[in-house]
Amino acid sequence: MFKKILIANRGEIACRVIKTARRMGIQTVAVYSEADAGARHVRLADEAICIGPAAAKESYLVSDKIIAACKATGAEAVHPGYGFLSENEDFAQACVAHGVVFIGPPVEAIRAMGSKSEAKKLMEKAGVPLTPGYHGDEQAPEFLHQQADAIGYPVLIKAAAGGGGKGMRAVNASGDFLDALASCQREARASFGDDHVLIEKYLQRPRHIEIQVFGDTHGQCVYLFERDCSVQRRHQKVLEEAPAPGMTPERRAAMGHAAVAAAKAVGYVGAGTVEFIVPGVNATDGTFYFMEMNTRLQVEHPVTEMITGLDLVEWQLRVAAGEPLPLAQEQLAIRGHAIEARVYAEDADKGFLPSTGTLAYLAPPSESIHVRIDTGVEQGDEITPWYDPMIAKLIVWDVDRNAALARLLRALADYRVVGVTSNIGFLSRLAGCPAFANADLDTGLIERERRYLFPATHDVPADAWRVAALAELLRDQAFAHTHAASSNDPYSPWHRRDGWRVNDAAQRVLKFRHGDSDIGLTVTYLGPHHFVLSGTGTDTVLTGTLDRAGAITANIDGRRLNATVIVAGERRHVFVHGMSYVFSSVEPLFHATEGGGTEGGLSAPMPGKIVALLANEGDLVSKGAPLLILEAMKMEHTISAPAAGKVKAFRFAVGEQVGDGAELIDFAPAGTGPLEK
C-alpha cells in the first residue's frame, strides 16, 4: 500500500479522500491555488503546496505543477478526485512517465471513453444499446443542423468532452438549433478546450440511471448497483438516490451486466460510472440506452457507499496499489435506501445564480449513522467566484425510501447557512414535492413542477416575525447588561432596557423589511424578557431566552418554539419551522426618499467574462429580450432587458473581464424620455 499520496483537487472531494487515507494510515499532500491558501483541504492534509494563481487553468489544470509537487514531497500516487484533471489522458500519461501511480483507469480507457462520440462507437461494437443520434466527426454547423433535422426534434446537443451539464442544450425546434449550437460550443471550449459536440434524440420524460462499476488489474470487474440521478436542473444533478425507485431485479441485472461489458470493452481498472437513460416514466419494457462512461469517482458516490457499507475511495487505493477487488459480485448486496442533496451557494429563485461571499455562520445538521456531511468548507471560509459554489453534500440513509426522505427533510430543516444565498429552501421544497415523494421521476421534474418549486410569493409566517422581534429585544437587553457591567456606574437605571416606567408600561416599535415590504411591530414591555407584541395579526405574549450562538427558545402565548436568529449587519436570518427568512432591521425614524429617475444600467451578478453581445447600441427592445451573455463559473448567464426600453451603450466588449456589480449596459426604460434611435 502507498505511504503517501497527493490529491490533485480541492473542496469536498479532496477532504473526502484525505479522510479515508488518514484512516488507512496513508499520508496526504494537498495542492492549492492562491485563492485556496486557507481552504479546509489545505488545513486537513499532512502537507500542502501552492501551485499557482486562482484561475484553475493556471493552477489545478497544470499537470506539470502537479507532477512537480509529487516529486517535491515524495508522493507515490495521485488521486485526481473528479473534475479538473481526473479524466485528462495527458495527465494520466504524464504520471506514468514520471513513475507516479495515477489512481484511476489506464490511459487507454480514459482515451476511449473521453470522447462521447468515440465511446458510442465502442459501445455499439460491444452490443450496448445506444440512443439514436449523430456521433461522428463532421462538425460544420450546417451539417449538424441537417443531422438534427433528420433525427427529429427535440434533440440534445452535448459536448463530446467533459460533463456536468456544460456544453449541453435541449433544442425543441429547427430554428433554434444554430444559436444553441454556438452557445454549447463556447461553453465546451471554455470548460474542456474542445468544442466537438454530438447530437442525440431528446427522449421525453426520461430517467437518468447510472451503474457504479469497479475493475482491478487481475481481470475482475463488478457492478455496485445503480443510482437514480433523474432530478436535474440545466443537466446538472440536484438529488441522487440509491437504489433506483421501481427497479426490478431483472432490469438491475441487465443494466449491471451491460455496464460491466462496457467497462471490459476498454480494459477498465478502478472506479467508473456507466450512465444510462431510461425512456418513459415507468418504462416497464426494460429498455435502456447507453449515454456515457465517467472514468472517475462520481460526486454522488456516497449514496452507493451508504447502501453497500463500502468505502469506494479505499477500493480505489487498494486497486491502484495492485490489490484484487475486495469482494466478488455475489458478495455485494443492497441495504436500505440513501439520498444525496447537493447544497450550493446559489439563488434558486434567480435561475440558480451562484452566490459568493464569506460563510459568516455555518451549522450543518449533526452527523450520525443516518446523516453524513461531505464538505470542503467551514464557518468563516469563503465561497469564491473561481470554483464550483458547492457548500456540501448532504447524504441520508434509512431502511427504506420513505424513511430516508423523512431523514432528508429533517436534515435540511436543521441546516443553517448565513453569508451567501443557499439552495436549502429549494431543496426542501423539492424533497417535499409530491412528484418526488411518489417517485414520479424524470429529468424534467424540476421544470414540470415549477409552480410548486418556485412559488410567486414566499409568505412569511407570523412566528418568523415574532421570533425576529423577540431576538431583537433579548439581544438589546443582553447588550445593555454587558454595557452596564463595564461602566463606572453599573447600577444606574439609565442602563435598563426592560421598559420600566413610573406610571405606565413602555412601548416601542420594531420595523423589519422583507423583500419590498415593511412591517412595523409594536412592543409593550411587561417586565424583563416579557413582552406583548402587536402587528402580526393578534396580540401575542412573548418570553424566551437567547444564547450567544443565536439559538432562541421562544414562548409564544404559552407555546414553546425553538428557532435560530443570526445577525449579519442589518440583516436578521431567521430559521424557524424548517425554513429560513431574511429580514432587514429598519430604523423607524428613517424615511427612504422616493421618486427620482428610473434610467440606469444592468450590473454583473458576479465576476465573469463577456462572451457575446446580443443587441446593438441604440436598439429598442422589449422586456425580457436577451442583451448580453456573461460567462461565470464555467456557465453562461444571459442578461436580459428588465423592461421595454433602449440600449444606450455597452460598457464592456466581448472578451473583457468584469467584476461583481459592474455596470454592463446603459439602459433607458420606456417612459424615461424619447426612445427613438
QUIHU-V683275 format. One record per pair of residues at least 4 apart in sequence whose C-alpha atoms are under 6 Angstrom apart, sorted by the first residue. I is the first residue (numbers start at 1). J is the second residue. Records with the same first field share a line. If there is no record, write none. Layout:
I = J  J
This chain:
1 = 321
3 = 26
4 = 26  27  28  75  76
5 = 28  75  76  77  78
6 = 28  29  75  78
7 = 30  78  79  80
8 = 80
9 = 14  81
10 = 14
11 = 376
12 = 16  374  375  376
13 = 81
14 = 41
15 = 41
18 = 22
21 = 26
22 = 26
28 = 45  46
29 = 45  46  47  48
30 = 42  45  48
31 = 48  49  50
32 = 36  50  51
33 = 50  51  52  53  54  59
34 = 53  54
35 = 54
40 = 376  377
42 = 48
51 = 59
52 = 58  59
53 = 58
56 = 60  61
57 = 61
61 = 84
63 = 91
70 = 74  75
76 = 100
77 = 100  101  102
78 = 102  103
79 = 103
80 = 86
82 = 86
89 = 107  110  111
92 = 107
95 = 100
96 = 100
103 = 320
104 = 270
105 = 268  269  270
109 = 266  268
110 = 114
112 = 119
113 = 119
115 = 160  161
116 = 160
117 = 135
123 = 128
124 = 128
129 = 289  290
130 = 289  290
131 = 289
132 = 200  201
133 = 199  200  201
134 = 198  199
135 = 198
153 = 172
154 = 171  172  202
155 = 170  171  200  201  202
156 = 169  170  199  200  202
157 = 168  169  198  199
158 = 167  168  197  198
159 = 167  188  196  197
160 = 196  197
164 = 236
165 = 235  236
167 = 184  187  188
168 = 184
185 = 195
187 = 191
188 = 192  194  195
189 = 193  194  195
191 = 634
205 = 280  442
206 = 278  279  280  442  443
207 = 230  277  278  442  443
208 = 229  230  277
209 = 227  228  229  276
210 = 226  227  274  275  276
211 = 225  226  273  274
212 = 223  224  273
213 = 222  223  272  273
214 = 221  222  270  271
215 = 220  221  268  269  270
216 = 220  269  319  324
222 = 329
223 = 256
226 = 243
227 = 241  242  243  244
228 = 240  241  244
229 = 240
230 = 442  443
231 = 238  239  443
232 = 236  237  238  443
238 = 342
239 = 340  341
240 = 339  340
241 = 338  339
242 = 303  337  338
252 = 256
253 = 257
259 = 274
263 = 268
264 = 268
270 = 316
271 = 296  297
272 = 294  295  296
273 = 293  294
274 = 293
275 = 291  292  293
276 = 289  290  291
277 = 288  289
278 = 288
279 = 283
303 = 338
305 = 309  310  311
307 = 334  335  336
308 = 334
318 = 323
319 = 323
327 = 331
336 = 398  399  400
337 = 397  398  399  400  401
338 = 396  397
339 = 395  396
340 = 394  395
341 = 393  394
342 = 393
343 = 391  392  393
344 = 389  390  391  422  423
345 = 354  355  389  421  422
346 = 352  353  354  355  421  422  423
347 = 352  353  421
348 = 352  423
355 = 420  421
356 = 383  384
357 = 382  383  420
358 = 381  382  419
359 = 379  380  381  382  418  419
360 = 380  418  419
361 = 379  417  418
362 = 379  416  417
363 = 416
364 = 415
365 = 411  414  415
367 = 371  372
370 = 396  397
371 = 395  396
372 = 395
373 = 393  394
374 = 392  393
375 = 392
377 = 381
396 = 408
397 = 404
398 = 403  404
401 = 405
413 = 578
427 = 431
429 = 433  453
434 = 438
435 = 440
436 = 440
444 = 448
450 = 454
451 = 455
462 = 536
463 = 467
471 = 475
477 = 497
480 = 495
484 = 490  495
485 = 490
498 = 527  528
499 = 506  525
506 = 524  525
507 = 523  524
508 = 522  523
509 = 521  522
510 = 520  521
511 = 519  520  586  588
512 = 518  519  584  585  586
513 = 517  518  583  584
514 = 583
521 = 534  535
522 = 533  534
523 = 532  533
524 = 531  532
525 = 531
526 = 530  531
529 = 543
530 = 542  543
531 = 541  542
532 = 540  541
533 = 539  540
534 = 539
541 = 556  557
542 = 555  556
543 = 555
544 = 553  554  555
545 = 552  553
546 = 551  552
547 = 551
550 = 564  565  566
551 = 564
552 = 562  563  564
553 = 561  562
554 = 560  561
555 = 559  560
563 = 575  576
564 = 574  575
565 = 573  574
566 = 572  573
567 = 571  572
570 = 584  585
571 = 583  584
572 = 582  583  584
573 = 581  582
574 = 580  581
575 = 579  580
599 = 668
600 = 667
601 = 663  665  666  667
602 = 663  664  665
603 = 661  662  663  664
604 = 660  661  662
605 = 660  661
606 = 660
607 = 658  659  660
608 = 631  632  657  658
609 = 630  631  656  657
610 = 630  654  655  656
611 = 629  630  654  655
612 = 628  629  654
613 = 628
614 = 627  628
615 = 627
617 = 647  648  649
618 = 647  648  677
619 = 646  647
620 = 645  646
621 = 644  645
622 = 644
623 = 641  642  643  644
624 = 640  641
625 = 640  641
626 = 640
627 = 639  640
628 = 638  639
629 = 637  638
630 = 636  637
631 = 635  636
644 = 669  670
645 = 668  669  670
646 = 667  668
647 = 667
648 = 666  667
649 = 665  666
650 = 665
651 = 664  665
